[in-house]
Amino acid sequence: MNEVTLLPADRYVVINKTILTDADRKYLISFYEPIIGHLAISLYLVLINDLEESKGVSRDFTHHHLMSLLKTPLKVLKEAREALEATGLLKTYFKKGDINNYIYEIYSPLSPSEFFNHPILNIVLYNNIGATEYEYLKKQYQKLKVDTKEYIDITKKLDDVMESGINVSVVDVKERSINDIEVKDQVDFDLILSSIPKGIINEKVFTKKTKELINNLAFIYKIDTLKMIELIRSVLNEYGMIDKDNLRINARKMYQFNNGTLPTLIYRSQPEYLKSPVGDNSMRGKIIEMFEKLNPVDFLRNKYGGAKPTNRDIKLIENLIIDLEMPPAVVNVLLDYVLRKNNNKLATNYIETIAGQWKRAGLKNASEAMDFAEKENKKFTKKLDTVKASKEPVWFNKVEKIEEMSDADKQELESLLKEFK
């Protein structure tokens, strides 16, 4: 289907396909918001609110209704809706007409057990919030284990307490429902099957669940069809079936062997839930948006005029993001600041000293990092009575219009935003 242009006059109704609880709202904040951002969660809650009390279907609304409530343009709302669709919280149906019509089906978020065992969302959450926050979150939802070995179970059964009453017909009631999260085929299953001799592999091996696992592993670890054939052949048992646990382990090992680590966080840009509010169209706002949309590797590549960062640079970024757990946008600001202040050199000791200070300050986004860097720089330059301070980043300049900047600042700003345009 071709891309559909969403218009304010387009109408929609909301259908509730599940039972939503207060706990579900907590799961949305804990598990989904770090992945898809606060706007997508707000859209989800507005759609729920559109449902009239005790009814499974809402009245007709226009999309202008959503724009007014969320104070957000339609293009951004559509992106938020697609994020809900991708994570299984929403299904969208479309009917073309003089005025286009949509149906939005609402589904429950995954429970903690379902989420932490999901092969994709589990890893995406880890990549967005980091190891420390992830482990803390996981502990919050771990089962409480109580040793009852020395106790006797004296719980009564239903028929011990109650007598049967009159027969009541079975009623078809609404149940809690979650939506499947789909990943398009990452590999060619026909090629896989034809590439492995029939006497080695069981033709019934590719069940729906097995295909889902293979697709998820291919997606997570960036495995193509030929590499997947190699992996599958290495984990076939004597019955020609795939050992799924070994397939997971070998996929992870292959990635580690080729990349030296597990799927790394250094190629991730700022997670949605840590981004600055949208809508600032000033030059500073555009720079902030650039810091928060580029991952640190691409940011450095831009600073190097398109040249690939060195292995030493990659290791440095990895240390900032994984070991110090600094958000990607804050790392970008730090890299830009150090390059400007240190004659375009990324001296490890210099960076680590500043990074430690920024980490203790709890900086979460580009705006906070920029303000903090400027404040600390002012303290430093006050101590230099006779010595001229080194060159400052262009974003220290509070001028809002590019016409008011110097030629040098204009050139730097254009270079800074070149990759982002």
N, C-alpha and C positions, 0 to 999 in steps of 0.2 A: 504494500500500500504506500502511495506517495505521502510525503510530509504534509500534514494538515495545518493550515494557518488558524490559530486560535484567535477568536474575536471577542470583545467584551459582550456583545449581544448573544453569543452562543449560549444555549441553555443546557442545564444538567439537572439530573436527579441523583440522589445518594441512596444506595441500597445497603442495608446492614446484613452481612452474610455470617455474622458470628455473635457471640456474647462478649461484650467488653466489660472488664472489671477495673477497679481502682489499681489493682496490681499491674494490669496491662499498661496503664499510664506511666508507672514507675519503670517498666521494662523499656518503654519508648525512650525515656530520658537516659537510662543507663546504657542501653545497647545500641539503639538506632541513631540517636542524635549525634554521637561522635562520628558516625559514618555519613549520614545524609544531611546533617545540619539542622539548625533550629527552625528555619523557614519551612522545610518539608514537614517537620513535626507539627508546627503551627497549622499548616494546611490540613493535615490529617485530623487534628482536633476540631478545626472549623467545620470540616465535612461531617464529623460525628455530631457536632452541635446542630448542623442543619437537619438532622433527623428529629422528627417530632417525638416527644416522649411516648414510649410504648409502641411506636410504629416502626416498621422495618423499612419504610420507603419515605423519602422526604417529598416536599412539594417541589415544583419547578423553581430553579434559580437561574439567573444569568451569571456569567463569569465576572461581570462588573461588580457583583455582590462580593466575590472573593477579593477583587482588587481593592474595594473600599475597606473591607475588614482588615486585610493584611498590609495595606498601604504599599503594594508591590506591583510593578508592571507585569503584564501578562507573560512576557517572554520568560521572566524569572519564575513566575508561578508554574509555567509549563515544565521548566527544569525541575522544580520541586516535586511536581506531580510524577514526573518520570523517575525520580529517585524513590518515591514511594512504590511505584510499580516494580522497579528493579529489585527492591528488598522484600517484595511479597505482601506489602501492606495494602495494596490497592490494585484492582483490575479496572481497566477502562474500556468502554464500548462506545463506538462512534456511528452516527447515522447522518449522512449528508442531506442537506435540504436548503431551502431559502435561508433558514436559520438552522445552523448545525446543532445537533443534539448529542449529548453525552450521557452515559450512565457510569457512575463511579461506585464500584462495589468495595466495601470496607471489610478488611480481614484483621484478625487479631495478630499482635506481634508474637514472636516465638517466646516460649517460656525459657527461663534460664538454662534448663537442661537441654532443650532443643537448640538454643542459640550456641552454647559452648560446644556442642557436638556437631554443629553445622560446618561442613568442610570449607566453605568460603567466607561466610560472615564472621566466623570465629577468627580467622586470620586477618581479615580486613579491620576488625575492631582492634586487634593487637597492634597492627601497623599504624593505626590512627592515634591510639592513646599511649602506646609504649608499654614496656614490660612491667614497670612498677605499678602503674594504674590498673593494668590488666589483671595482675595477680591480686591486687586489693579487691577489685570488683568480683573476681572469681571466688575469693574467700567469703564474700558477703552472701553468696548463694550456695555455698557448699552445704551438703546434708549434715545435720547434727547426728553424730553417732553416739548412742547410749548403750552401754553394756547391760543386757537383760538376762544374761546366762543364769544368774542366781535367782531369778524371779520366775514365777509361774503365771502363765497367761490365763486369767479368769474371766476374760471378756465374754459376755453373753451373746448368743446368736439371736437373730430377729425373732424366730419362732419360739425362743425361750421366754420372750418378754411380751410379744403381741400375738393375738389371735387373728386369723384371717377374717377379713370382712367380705363385703359383697364384691362381686367381680366388676372390674372397671375396664372399659375398652382402652386399648393402647392409643395414646395421642402422639402425633408427629410433632415434636417440639423442636425448637431451635437448639443447635449445639454449637459449642465453641469451634470455630473453623479458622484454619490458617491456610494461606495461599502458597503454592509451590514457587520456589525461586529458581528460575530457569537460566541456564547458560547455553548459548548456541553451541553446536558441535564444533569442538576445537580440533578434532582429528577425523580422518576418513576411516570409518569402521569397516567399510567394504574392502578397502586396501589392506587393513590390518588382518582381516580374516583370510583374504586371498594370499597374503604374504607368508602365513604360517601353515606348514603342511597339515593336511586334514588329520593325519594320524597322530599329530601332536596336540592339537587344540580341539576341544569339544565345540561343535557348531552352536550349541545351546548356551554357550558361555556368556554371550552379550545380552543379558537381561536388562531391563530398564534401569535397575539400581546399579548394575555394574557399569553401564554406559554413563550414568550420572557421575559415578566415582571417577572414571577415566577422564571425562570432560572436566570435572572440577580440578583434578590433579594437573591436567594439561594447561588449564587456565591459571592456576596458582603458580606453577613452576615453569611456565612458558615452554612446554614440551610439544614438539611437532609430531606428525604421524610416524615418521621413520624412527625417531627416538622412542616413541611409545611402543612401537613394534618390538624394539630391542628390550625394553623394560618388561613387556608382557611375556615374552619368551623366557625371560629369566625367572619368572614367578609362577609358571605353570606347574601344577602338581601332577601326580601320576595318573589322574583321571582327566587330564586335559582342561582342568578348571583353573581360574585365576585365584591365587592366594592374595586376597585384598589387602591384608595387613602388610605383607611383604611388598606389594605394589606401592603402598604409601611410603614405606621405609626407603625403598630403592629410588623412588621419584625424588624424595628429599635428598638422598645421598648424591644422586646425579647432579642436582642443582648445586649442592655444596661443593662438589668436585669441580664443576665448571665455573663457579662464581666465587668460591672460597668462603662462602657464608650462606645462611638461609636467605630467603627473599628479603632483600634489604630495604630499610626505610629511607635510604638516602635519595631514592628516586621518587619519593612521595612529596607532593606539595602540601601546603598548610591545610590541615583537616577543616572541614566546614564549620565545626562547632567552635573553632578558635579564630575564625576569621573576623576582621573588623566589620562593623555595620556597613552595608552598601549605600551608595547614594552620594558620596563625596566626590564631586567632579573637579575639585581643585587640582593643581599640579601635585601637591603633596598627597592627595587622595589617590591619584593615578599611580604614583610611586608605591604607595602602600599596597594597592591592588596588585601591582607587578610583583612585589616582594612575596605576596601571599599566593600568587598563582603559579610561580615558577618553582620547581624543586631546586635544591642547592646545587646539584650537578649542572643542570641547564643554566642556572644563574652564573656559575663560574665560567661555563663555556662562553656565555655572552660576554663576560668581562674580559675573556681571553681572545675576543674577536672571532669566535667560532672554533677555536682549537680545543681539543679534548683535554679536560683536567688530568693532571698526572696521577699516578697511583698513590703518591704521597698525599696529594690533595684529597683524593677519594677517601683515603684512610682517615684524614683529618676530619672530613665531614661526617664520616661514620662514627667517629669518637664523639663529636658534638651531639649527634642525634640519638645514637644508641646508648652510649655510656653516660652522657650528661642529660639525656632525654630533653634536649632543647627542641622546641617546635621549629619546623622548617623555615618559616618566615623570619623568626628571630635569628636563625643561622644565616640567612641571606643578608640581613641587616648587619650582622657581625662581620661577615666576610667583606661586605662593601666598606664598612667602617675601617677595618684593619688594612685593606688594600690602599685606601686613601691616606691613612695616617702613617703607614709604614712603607712608603715608596713602592707600592705595588708588590710587596713581598708578604707571603703568608708564613710568618715565623711562628713555629709551633708553640714555643714557650710564651710568646707575646699573646697569641690567641687564647691559649689555655688560661692565662691569668685573667684576661677580660671575661672569658666565658664563665669562669668560676664566679666572678662577681655578678654577672648577668643571671646566672642560675640561681644564686642566693636571693636575687631581687625578684624572682618568680615571674619573669617576663613571659607573656603568653602569645603576643601578636606583634606585627610589624610596628604599629603605632606606638605601643608601649616601649619597644626596643629603641625606636628612633628618639623618642622623648628622653629616655634614660641616657642614651649615648650623648645627646646634646647637653644634658644637665651635667654629666660627669666631665665632659670636655671643657665646659665653662670653669668648673672647679680647678681643672688641671692648668688651663691657660692663665688663670689668675695668679698661679704660683710662678709663672714665667714672666718675671718683671722686665727683663731685658732681652730674653730670647724669643724670637718670633715662632709662633706655633706652626705646626705642620698644616698642610692643606686639609680643609674640612670637606666632608661630603656635601654634595649639592643640596641634599634634603635638610641640612642645617638651616638653609636659607628659608626664612618664613614668607618670602615673596610668593604670592598666589598666582600671578600672571606671568607667563613665559616672556612676554614683551618687556617686563621690568628686570629680567635677569641679564647678567653680563654674557658676552659671547662665549666665554669659557664655560660658564654654567649651562648655557643652552646646549653646547656641544656635548657636555657630559650627560645632561638629561636625555638628549636624543639617543645617545649610546646606551644609556641605562634602559630606555623603553623600547629599543629597537627589536629585541627578541620577543617582546610582549605584544607588539602591535599586530 
